[in-house]
Amino acid sequence: MNSVNNPPKENFWAIPQRVAGSSALASQTAMAQVQLATRGLYKSYQKGSFGIPVLQGIDLSIYEGEFLAIVGSSGCGKSTLLHLLGTLDKPDAGEVYFEGNRIDNLPSASRDLLRNKHFGMIFQFYHLLPELTALENVLAPALIAESTLSYWLRRGEHRRRAEELLEMVGITARAKHKPRELSGGEMQRAAIARALLSKPRVLLADEPTGNLDRTTGEQIMQILRELNKREKLTIVMVTHDPWIAEQADRIVRLDEGRIQRG
């Protein structure tokens, strides 16, 4: 991973204090480390001969162990920003940093490894492989990351970890069921377990409750809150639901590709 050549002034990676919703939260986050950050991020997409700006100069710092919600109207750039944070896409201009290292300019293979090892990702539509059982879907990151021999030698360890995760999200009884046999909530629980297999440092969640009813969505949010509090896992979540956003420590609002201030 490439080192930061010219980090911004004022000790970019250690923030003395940040504005928080309560004095207790402010105390907990004093001297918090910036874990994930963007500087001057721009992104546009081509539609025919026209360029459509999506993000316009995004500066954002995400702190280790915090639960951040990104909100805004449809088309404001929420998911695009999340994809850039997770190196699923590359910006037109600007930089993305993870733990002091620039990551947006890494080679494709290095970005793949970063996502497999350090970033867990969950999506609105689950993205489970239909031919695999819930347990096999949870194991998929290990199958992808390791050689056949390495996986075979560690298969017992990986299986125990996957089974523990399925138990944690409450679907042990559905471990041998394929996605078509699962409810939406069960599929999202399996997707969360899969995202946690490699013990990531950051969890990126794109509308994790967007395809679920309110009761099931609340259950998914309870799992995410517990992960954040118990495991100190940094979570960055995109949502259009104000109630869901209020469960986070901090809310960032996007409007026409820019962060709203004040």
N, C-alpha and C positions, 0 to 999 in steps of 0.2 A: 504494500500500500504506500502511495506517495505521501511524503510529509508535506505539511503546510509550509509554503515558501515565505509568504508575507502575511501572517495573521494580522487582523485588525488590531489597533492599539487598545489600551485600557484592559489588558489581560482578557482577551476574548474568551478563553476557555475556563475562567473562574470568575463568576459574577458575584460580587459581594452581597447583593440583596436584590430581590425582584419584587415587583408589585404583586400581591396575592390577595385572595378573597378574604382572608382572615389573618389576624396576628399569629395564630398558631401555625398556619400554613407558611407564613412568611418566615417564622422561626425555623421550621423544618427545612426550608429551602435556602437558608442563608449559606453562602459560599457553595451553592450547588454548582456542579460541573455542567457545562454545555456539552451534551452528548451528540446532538445532531443539529446541523445549522445550514441555512442557505444565505448566500450573499449575492444581491443584485440579480435574482433569478428571472429570466425571461423565457417564455415559450409561446410559440404560435403554431398554427396548423394551416396547411394549404387547402383551400376549397376552390378547385379549378385554378384560375390564375390569380386568385385573391389570397392574401395572407390574413388569417384571423387571429388577432392577439388573444392569448388566454391568460398568461401571467405576465405582469409588468413590474419588474423590479422588486421581487419578494425578498425581504430580509427577515429571517425568522430564526430564533434560538429555541431549542427544545432541551429541557434540563433532565439530567439523569434521575430516573425514578418518578417523573411526573406523568400525569394522565392529561393529555392535551386533546381538546376537541377542535376541529376545524369546521366551521359552518359557513353557510352562504346560500344564495339562490342557485337554482339549477343553471349550469353553464358558467359559473363564476370562477372555475378553475380548481375546486377542492380536490377532486380525484387526480387531476393532472399534477398538482403539487405533491400529493401522496406518492404518486408513481415516480416522480423525480427524486423524492427523499429515499425511496427504496431502490433506486437505480434501474427501474423497469423502463425508463425513458431517459433521454439526455436533453438538457436545456439548450436553447439557442445561444444563450449568454448567461454568465453568472457561474456560481460555484456551489457545490454541496460538500459539507464536511461531516465526518463521523469520527468522534473521539479524537479530534485534532488533525485528522488526515483527510485530504481532499479525495473524494470518491467518484465524482461525476465523470472524470476523465480517465478512469481506470480502463484497461482492456476488458473486452467482453467476458473472458473467462474469469478474470478477477472479480468482476461485478457479480457473476453467477455464484462464485464461492462466498462472497460477502453475504449475499441473500441467503444462501443455504445455511451458513454458520451463525450469522449474527442478526439477521432480520427475519422475524416471523411475519407472515402475511395472511390476513383473512379478508374475504371478499363478500359482497352482497349475494352473489350467486354460487358461493361455496367452492366451485371448481374441483369437485371430487371426481376421480376417475371412475366411470360407471361400471367398468368390468371388475373393479377391486372391491373387497369388503371394507367396512369401516376400519378394521384393524390394519389391513394392507394399505389403505390410503394414509393412515397415520405413519406407517413405516416408509412411505414413498421417499421422503427426503434423504433417509439413510441409504436407500437403494440407489438413488441418483448420485449421492456424494461419494460413495465408496466403490472400490473395485469389487468384482464378484468374490474374490478370495477374502478381502477384508471384511465384507459384509457377512460372509459365511462364518468366519471366525468369531464375529461379534454378534451373531444373530440372536443368541439368547439374551444378551444385554439389551439389544435394541427392542426385542419383543417385550421384555419386562418393562422397559420405559414406556412403550406404547400402551401396554395394558394399564399401567399406573395412570397415564394421562386420560384414557377412556374412563377409568373409574373416577378420576377427578372431575370430569365434565358430566358424569352421570349416565353414561350409555354403555356400561360394561355388557349388559345383556344384549346389546345390538352389535357387538363386535364382529360377528360373522355375517351380518346383513349387508347387502349392496345398497348403494344410494337410492335406487328406485324403491327400496323397501323401507326407507327412513322418512320421517317427517322433515319439514323444513328446519325446525329447531334441532332435531337430531343431526341433520347434515351440518348445520353450523357448529354444533358441539364437536363433531368429528373434525371439522376444518380447524377449529381452535386447537384441538389436540395435535393435529398434524403440524400446525405452526409452532408448537412448543417443543417438538421432538428434539431438536438440536440445542435446546436451552438458549434461545436467542437473547440478545441484550435489549432489543427494541421490537415491539409488536406494532405493525402497521395495519389498521383496520379500516377498510373502505365500506361504509354503510353496513356494518355488521348486523344490524337489526332491520335493514330496509325491506327485506322480503318476508318479515315475520309479523305475526299479530302482537298486540301490545303485551300480553301476558308472557309469551315466549320471548319477546324482546327484552323484557325486564329480567328474565332468567339469564339470558346471555350477558346482559350488563352486570348482573351480580357476579358471574364468573370472571368478567374482565376486572371489576373492581377488586375482587379478592386477589387476583393475580398481581395487580398493581400494589396493593397494600402488603400482601404476605411475601411476595417474591421480589418486591421493589422493581418490578418490570416496567420500563418506560413504555407507554402506550400513546400512539398518535392515531386518533380516530376521526374520520370524516363522517358527518351525519347531516341530514336535513331536518332532524327532529329536535326541537328545542328542549324537550324533556330529557332525551337521551344526552344531549350536550351538557345539560346541567349536572350530570353525574361526574363530569371531569373536574380536575383541579383548576383548569384554565381553559378559556375559550378564545379562539382567534377567528375573526370574521373576515371573509373575503368578499369584496364587491368589485365586479368588473376587473378581476385580475390583480387587485391590490388589497393589502391588509388595511382594514379600517382602523383608524387611530381615534382614541378617545371614546 
